[in-house]
Amino acid sequence: MAIQKITNEQEFAELFEKLADIEHQRWADWQKYCHSKGVITPTGDLLIGKEFVERWERQIATPYSELSEKEKESDREQVMRYWHLIVK
């Protein structure tokens, strides 16, 4: 695999914007998922079930190295969104 170095500020800025675009899509997908697990109240609040809050709080407090393989795989899937830009 050939390694291509970024050689100027324009290439760096373009890569940065591509990564920011991917990050926005990742965030939007996560928000869509969270909203699908909740209920919007008449006042517009989003209520999320206790089981999701407990799971997500546990995951927040858990270092990556201590996550289950299934949870790690979910994180790896997110990295694959931009991995092609890094190895390029």
Secondary structure by P-SEA (a helix, b strand, c coil): ccccccccaaaaaaaaaaaaaaaaaaaaaaaaaaaaabbbcccbbbbbcaaaaaaaaaaaacccccccaaaaaaaaaaaacccccccc
